Amino acid sequence: MTKTEDWRPMNAAPRDGSRILAVVHRSEQWPAEVELVRWGTPRHEAEACWYTADSGPSSTVVFSEGELACWMPLPRPPPGL
């Protein structure tokens, strides 16, 4: 089970292209949610940014710095898998 203290501030998130879990702030339309993201320069973007790690080449979902609240590393797979 994930504990609140497992979440870390976004300014401490790795910007090396590794995949992480990040919380997207809630909005008027949507509740807060967790996304699998990475830092990098996706196709069709001019600068590096946070984007969903499962984005396709023609449908990249990009997040601004202020949209992501906090992050945590991915859990390790269970032993033997």
HELIX and SHEET records of a PDB file:
HELIX    1   1 THR A    4  ASP A    6  5                                   3    
HELIX    2   2 MET A   10  ALA A   12  5                                   3    
HELIX    3   3 GLU A   65  GLU A   67  5                                   3    
SHEET    1   A 6 ARG A   8  PRO A   9  0                                        
SHEET    2   A 6 LEU A  68  PRO A  73 -1                                        
SHEET    3   A 6 ILE A  20  VAL A  24 -1                                        
SHEET    4   A 6 GLU A  33  GLY A  40 -1                                        
SHEET    5   A 6 CYS A  49  THR A  52 -1                                        
SHEET    6   A 6 VAL A  62  PHE A  63 -1                                        
END                                                                             
